[in-house]
């Protein structure tokens, strides 16, 4: 009895110590349902949402918009130049922008009031200056990579820097034409990054210290690219799918072992869209190149292989794609500059919407929330034979057609960003 009491006290003390230690919870290996692995954090804690799939589970939202758009709750300016999307976690909103010579991370409250700002290294002075990557939130900390490959960990409450690592020299990488743009993925105690270097294609960093935990063998001739990886479970294994300059690839999330690589190379190696996972298959897409392709995953003696299933002329760039109920939604880039619906199983084109300019979308409550690169915001309901337009308005008149930040939707609020300004709209049902 005494022994049991001592062990219970020790366990309680250890749990209390771990609870008081800042940083993400441990990663969980083993079984679980197939599909995207959801972040344990509440809110919209990372790029494209809790699962990185561009889908919100919210219900009861406005069924349509008036001509001027949904009610505007607030707008915040002075956020610097950039295309990164906001994240929302821990009761706060975090967004990045480039101000003068610095990359700046801003923390706002839910009313748009600025709470603090902190730097993560230098701004990008090459082509298309501006902040690229969104932050990721885990365990009370923020993780962000700037355009030069500087990965920083900050206290979310204060903006104090905890550690920073320059991943390109560490892993033998080099910067790319339009700068490092990856939105970091936090997997429990690890932060994942894709330096595309001679020492590592991908690497896992200790979330508390920045030290290297594992590396993935390089793919000869490949560099980094602009896309961000996804984390998912397939056939009982935790996997990561990402992109390099010439390939889509898959990695074991617990060891970093490279499991497969497939061709995926856009013009100038500019692959931007994250892979899409569903039902044991992966969709990789790049512009001006082999376009989009679906691969079916299968177990092999060596691990997991990716077999080609179908191809499509859809060549999404910045906007990514969303998979809902067996249908893939996304916008073209070079061949068509409008919206498409594809059958996930066969790749067959279902229907198109030619009069809405290409851009990014998220899905919630049976509708697509779209933000076109020309500054048009639209609400679409996908039907079996067409997209029904339920509202649209002009957020900005973007002559450069560079509205590249993705929409964010949380707690009935829709967040849209264009460079210096963030708008917050009330899309709750009445």
RARA-V762169 format. One record per residue. N is the residue number from 0. OMEGA is omega in whole degrees, 0 to 359 (NA if undefined). Layout:
# RARA-V762169
N_OMEGA + N_OMEGA
This chain:
# RARA-V762169
0_178 + 1_181 + 2_180 + 3_180 + 4_179 + 5_179 + 6_180 + 7_179 + 8_178 + 9_180 + 10_179 + 11_179 + 12_178 + 13_180 + 14_179 + 15_179 + 16_180 + 17_180 + 18_180 + 19_182 + 20_182 + 21_177 + 22_185 + 23_175 + 24_180 + 25_174 + 26_181 + 27_179 + 28_172 + 29_190 + 30_182 + 31_181 + 32_174 + 33_176 + 34_178 + 35_177 + 36_186 + 37_174 + 38_177 + 39_181 + 40_177 + 41_175 + 42_179 + 43_196 + 44_184 + 45_178 + 46_175 + 47_169 + 48_186 + 49_180 + 50_185 + 51_181 + 52_179 + 53_183 + 54_173 + 55_180 + 56_183 + 57_179 + 58_176 + 59_181 + 60_180 + 61_180 + 62_178 + 63_180 + 64_170 + 65_184 + 66_180 + 67_180 + 68_179 + 69_181 + 70_178 + 71_178 + 72_179 + 73_170 + 74_181 + 75_180 + 76_178 + 77_184 + 78_176 + 79_180 + 80_177 + 81_183 + 82_181 + 83_177 + 84_177 + 85_166 + 86_181 + 87_181 + 88_178 + 89_179 + 90_183 + 91_176 + 92_181 + 93_182 + 94_183 + 95_175 + 96_177 + 97_182 + 98_183 + 99_182 + 100_189 + 101_164 + 102_186 + 103_172 + 104_180 + 105_171 + 106_179 + 107_170 + 108_186 + 109_174 + 110_179 + 111_179 + 112_181 + 113_181 + 114_176 + 115_171 + 116_183 + 117_182 + 118_167 + 119_175 + 120_190 + 121_172 + 122_178 + 123_182 + 124_178 + 125_180 + 126_181 + 127_177 + 128_180 + 129_179 + 130_181 + 131_194 + 132_170 + 133_174 + 134_168 + 135_183 + 136_175 + 137_173 + 138_179 + 139_179 + 140_175 + 141_177 + 142_184 + 143_174 + 144_179 + 145_186 + 146_181 + 147_180 + 148_175 + 149_179 + 150_182 + 151_173 + 152_183 + 153_169 + 154_182 + 155_182 + 156_188 + 157_187 + 158_179 + 159_179 + 160_180 + 161_175 + 162_177 + 163_182 + 164_170 + 165_191 + 166_182 + 167_177 + 168_181 + 169_186 + 170_175 + 171_180 + 172_176 + 173_181 + 174_185 + 175_192 + 176_183 + 177_169 + 178_179 + 179_189 + 180_186 + 181_172 + 182_188 + 183_179 + 184_177 + 185_179 + 186_181 + 187_182 + 188_185 + 189_173 + 190_186 + 191_181 + 192_183 + 193_182 + 194_180 + 195_185 + 196_180 + 197_179 + 198_181 + 199_169 + 200_177 + 201_178 + 202_172 + 203_178 + 204_174 + 205_185 + 206_182 + 207_188 + 208_185 + 209_179 + 210_181 + 211_179 + 212_174 + 213_176 + 214_175 + 215_181 + 216_180 + 217_169 + 218_185 + 219_178 + 220_182 + 221_172 + 222_172 + 223_171 + 224_192 + 225_185 + 226_179 + 227_187 + 228_174 + 229_180 + 230_183 + 231_178 + 232_178 + 233_177 + 234_176 + 235_180 + 236_175 + 237_188 + 238_173 + 239_172 + 240_181 + 241_181 + 242_166 + 243_185 + 244_183 + 245_186 + 246_158 + 247_185 + 248_176 + 249_186 + 250_171 + 251_187 + 252_183 + 253_183 + 254_184 + 255_181 + 256_176 + 257_185 + 258_178 + 259_169 + 260_182 + 261_181 + 262_174 + 263_188 + 264_175 + 265_176 + 266_183 + 267_179 + 268_185 + 269_172 + 270_187 + 271_186 + 272_174 + 273_172 + 274_177 + 275_180 + 276_173 + 277_173 + 278_178 + 279_181 + 280_180 + 281_176 + 282_174 + 283_182 + 284_177 + 285_180 + 286_173 + 287_185 + 288_178 + 289_179 + 290_184 + 291_179 + 292_176 + 293_179 + 294_177 + 295_181 + 296_177 + 297_179 + 298_175 + 299_177 + 300_181 + 301_180 + 302_181 + 303_176 + 304_179 + 305_181 + 306_181 + 307_180 + 308_177 + 309_178 + 310_179 + 311_177 + 312_174 + 313_186 + 314_181 + 315_174 + 316_187 + 317_191 + 318_182 + 319_181 + 320_182 + 321_179 + 322_180 + 323_174 + 324_175 + 325_179 + 326_180 + 327_181 + 328_178 + 329_181 + 330_176 + 331_180 + 332_185 + 333_182 + 334_173 + 335_181 + 336_179 + 337_193 + 338_185 + 339_171 + 340_180 + 341_172 + 342_184 + 343_185 + 344_188 + 345_186 + 346_181 + 347_176 + 348_180 + 349_179 + 350_184 + 351_174 + 352_187 + 353_188 + 354_171 + 355_186 + 356_183 + 357_180 + 358_184 + 359_181 + 360_165 + 361_185 + 362_175 + 363_171 + 364_176 + 365_184 + 366_174 + 367_175 + 368_190 + 369_173 + 370_182 + 371_180 + 372_177 + 373_178 + 374_178 + 375_173 + 376_184 + 377_174 + 378_183 + 379_169 + 380_179 + 381_177 + 382_182 + 383_186 + 384_183 + 385_167 + 386_174 + 387_181 + 388_183 + 389_178 + 390_174 + 391_176 + 392_182 + 393_177 + 394_176 + 395_172 + 396_186 + 397_181 + 398_179 + 399_181 + 400_182 + 401_174 + 402_189 + 403_177 + 404_180 + 405_175 + 406_176 + 407_181 + 408_179 + 409_177 + 410_178 + 411_179 + 412_179 + 413_182 + 414_179 + 415_184 + 416_166 + 417_180 + 418_190 + 419_192 + 420_173 + 421_178 + 422_177 + 423_183 + 424_176 + 425_180 + 426_176 + 427_177 + 428_183 + 429_NA
